[in-house]
Amino acid sequence: MEVAIFDTYVKRREGGYMHFDIIVSADTNYENVLTFGNAYLKSKSIEKQSVSSRDCRFCHVQEMIPMWEQNILQQGYHIYEMEGCSIK
């Protein structure tokens, strides 16, 4: 199965950025990708900010990595956290 990787940067109100990838099935609608990004922010208790098209850009397509598969099958996406995603 091929997945699409969307590189995402969200500016944090307290300063800095959250940098994460939204990983979805390659045939996923872009509006759903943004919805998934917003669900991720909500899961981090960051509800006053949102992921928009200027924050989230298509990066590339690649083969599925097994560790992503369960999340993609269950919820439609997997988040790969890179920088600034730990909420203290």
C-alpha angles and dihedrals in degrees: 000000000000122000132198119228119212116195108218133191121180120184111231118225091228090053137276129052140277109226117193141142122239107212118197141159107286091246095055117129114247092234088059090052089057090047090052090050090052091049088053091052090049090051087056091050091250098129100145092066129061141197112248134180090266090057099045124053133174110253110174149314123250142158117285116265110220094235090062096047100083094053093045092049093046103039105010097250147047125214119217107198117212115160137004095002097119108098113208 
